């Protein structure tokens, strides 16, 4: 599904030098590269403040802690995403309110927000799934009308542009009160281990976030908040500085691979290629097709027999997971997410795909459908 080794070989001298410089400095925690990376990422994102942390899950938890959300508060989010999004809500003693997604974009459906909001609702967590923005303009308007915070889960869409109706653009993760991201190795901007970051334009909130990631300290050994230990280590920051320079080229490579898939698969009656939202660019963290449920698993096995990997993101929507059965959802409550979980299939998508590989993958899919 990814080829991190080939990607590394192309930037090996720069990465190896960056690692060696950190080792020579022995400043493994809060070293110079961490602050340099924060500044460079903030400039790329157009965010006033970027605060690095240990991983994307921590970023979500820290964002919620920074906004003063309390046990018993309700947080609206999607059931069609990775578990971190609701995991941190539950860990903080809050209640996830799950809203179904749009069948085309896979993102939270803004038309359904009004149906779940109550007087105890405090925040919305839209997820920019697979590399494409949720409909942020409508969600921000809804949040403003109801006095809610907006926390963007941008783990899969760093670098995506949101297109406002007035013609302006902003990067995904820089629109809400706080944005979060992950640098898990397979992400579009991936470290060689765990890492994450938070984004905000609010000066006071940024100061609190900086303290929260470091045990609640603003001044050494003086604790203003109950915080956590979630720091991006210097080695990972140094590697990410090298890879950040490559990110536009990485996006272009993914988009070109997506266009190849589009052209090769769009005429197959049983395949729905990824929808492109009019309010967002797409940087294709995943290239996810939809096929009839009765075909999905046989197609996946067909590809596996040809040594072609594929993945199902996500086989069970979050409201039907055993660990979250206490939320009270039942099969049929969120029908779009439930249907998608039986139909989606993600194909190999990474920066190192070449035409020969893409031709082989798409040729085998066409062979399955006898085209």
Secondary structure as GFF3:
##gff-version 3
##sequence-region A 1 371
A	DSSP	alpha_helix	4	10	.	.	.	ID=ss1
A	DSSP	alpha_helix	12	25	.	.	.	ID=ss2
A	DSSP	alpha_helix	32	45	.	.	.	ID=ss3
A	DSSP	beta_strand	49	53	.	.	.	ID=ss4
A	DSSP	alpha_helix	56	66	.	.	.	ID=ss5
A	DSSP	beta_strand	74	78	.	.	.	ID=ss6
A	DSSP	alpha_helix	84	91	.	.	.	ID=ss7
A	DSSP	beta_strand	95	99	.	.	.	ID=ss8
A	DSSP	three_ten_helix	110	115	.	.	.	ID=ss9
A	DSSP	beta_strand	121	125	.	.	.	ID=ss10
A	DSSP	three_ten_helix	129	131	.	.	.	ID=ss11
A	DSSP	alpha_helix	136	146	.	.	.	ID=ss12
A	DSSP	beta_strand	149	153	.	.	.	ID=ss13
A	DSSP	beta_strand	161	163	.	.	.	ID=ss14
A	DSSP	beta_strand	169	171	.	.	.	ID=ss15
A	DSSP	beta_strand	178	182	.	.	.	ID=ss16
A	DSSP	beta_strand	196	200	.	.	.	ID=ss17
A	DSSP	alpha_helix	203	212	.	.	.	ID=ss18
A	DSSP	beta_strand	217	219	.	.	.	ID=ss19
A	DSSP	beta_strand	222	223	.	.	.	ID=ss20
A	DSSP	alpha_helix	234	265	.	.	.	ID=ss21
A	DSSP	beta_strand	271	272	.	.	.	ID=ss22
A	DSSP	beta_strand	287	291	.	.	.	ID=ss23
A	DSSP	alpha_helix	293	305	.	.	.	ID=ss24
A	DSSP	beta_strand	310	311	.	.	.	ID=ss25
A	DSSP	three_ten_helix	318	320	.	.	.	ID=ss26
A	DSSP	three_ten_helix	322	327	.	.	.	ID=ss27
A	DSSP	alpha_helix	335	343	.	.	.	ID=ss28
A	DSSP	beta_strand	344	347	.	.	.	ID=ss29
A	DSSP	alpha_helix	355	368	.	.	.	ID=ss30
###
